[in-house]
Amino acid sequence: MLAYAWNITAAKALAAGREPNGRLAPAAWAGVLSLIELGPGRVASADLSEPLIAVPVDGAGYFPIHDWHRIGRALTEGVDQLRAVVLSAEEERQIRIHGGDKQPWIPRRPTTDRRR
C-alpha cells in the first residue's frame, strides 16, 4: 500500500460532514506507522474525537490514508478503536493518484531521430 498515493484534499472534501461508518484498530497499524514521518508535536496534539479517513482494500479491510498522527496518539494512550469515515471503492478510485492500476504520470523527454 505504500506504493499508493491519494489526493487527501479531495478525500477530506468527500468525508466532510459524514458520520463515521467504520472503525480501525490502531494496534493493527503500529508497524506501518513506523514507516511514516510525523511532524514534531503532531502526535501529542492529535484530536482523537475526529474520525480517520480510510479506503476499502480488496481482501484486507480498511486502510487509513490520512490522520496517522491520530493512530500514533491512540497507540500511546492505549485506545483500542478509532472511528473512521470509510470512502466507497468508487470514491477511492476517484481520489487515488497512483498505485494498483493507476500509475504515476512521468513526463517523457522529446526524442530526436538522428537517422535523418
N, C-alpha and C positions, 0 to 999 in steps of 0.2 A: 504494500500500500504506500510505501514511501516514494514510489516512482509515480504516484498520482499527485495531482495538484487541483485545487478547486478555487473558484473565484469567491472569496469569503464575503466581499461586499454584496455580491448577488445572493449568496446564501443567507446573509443577515436580512436582506430585503424580503426573501421568501419566508423566513422564520418570524419576522416581525409580527407581533400581535397574536401569534398562535399559542395555544395551550400545549404544554409538553405532552407528547404522545408515546414516550418511551423512557426507559431507564438504562443507565450504564453502571457497571461495577468498576470503580476506579482501580481496584487491585488487578483487574484483568489487563490494564493498560500500563502498569508500572514499568515493564520492560521497554515499551515503545517510548515512554516518557523520557527515559534516559538518553534517547537519541535526539530530543528536541530541545533547542536552546530557548530558555525562558528568561525574559529580562529581569534584572535585579529588582526585588521587591514585588514583582507581579504575583508570585505565589502567595505571599503573606497577605496581600490586599485583595485577593480574588473573592468575588461575591458568589458564595455557594447557593444563594437563592435564585440566581439566574440560571436558566437551563442551558445545557450544552447544545451545540448543533451537530447532528450526526447524519450519516447517509447509510442506506442499506448496502450490504456487500453480500453477493450471492454465496450462500452456504456458510457465512461467517457472522451473521447478525448485523449489528450496527457499528459503524466506525466513526469516531469523533473527528471532525475536520477542523474544529476550532475550539478554543477555550481550554487548551491544555494546562494553563495555569490553574484553572479550577480543579482539574484532575489532580494536579500536584498538591494543592491545599487539602483536598479531600483525603488524599493518602496520608498527609502529615497529621491530620486530625482524626483519622480512623473512621471516616464516613464510608458506609458500605455501598450506597447507591446515590447517583446523581440523576436528576430529571434531565430529559433531552427532548428537543424538537427534532424529530426524525423526518427528514425530507423524503419524498417519494423517489422511486427509482427513476422516473422521468425527470424529476427536478434535479436529481444527482447528475444525470447525463447532461442536462442543460447547463449546469454550473461547472462541470468538470473541464478543466483547461487541457490536461493531458493525462494519459495513463490508460491502460486497457486498450481499447480500440481507438482511442484518441491520442495521437502522438503530437509532441511539441512541433510547432512550426519553426523550421530552420531556414532562414533565407539562403538561397543559393547564389553564389557569385556568378556573374555572367562569364561564360567561357568564350574564348575566341578560337575559331577554327583556323589553325595555321597551315592547313593543307592547301589553301588557295594560292 
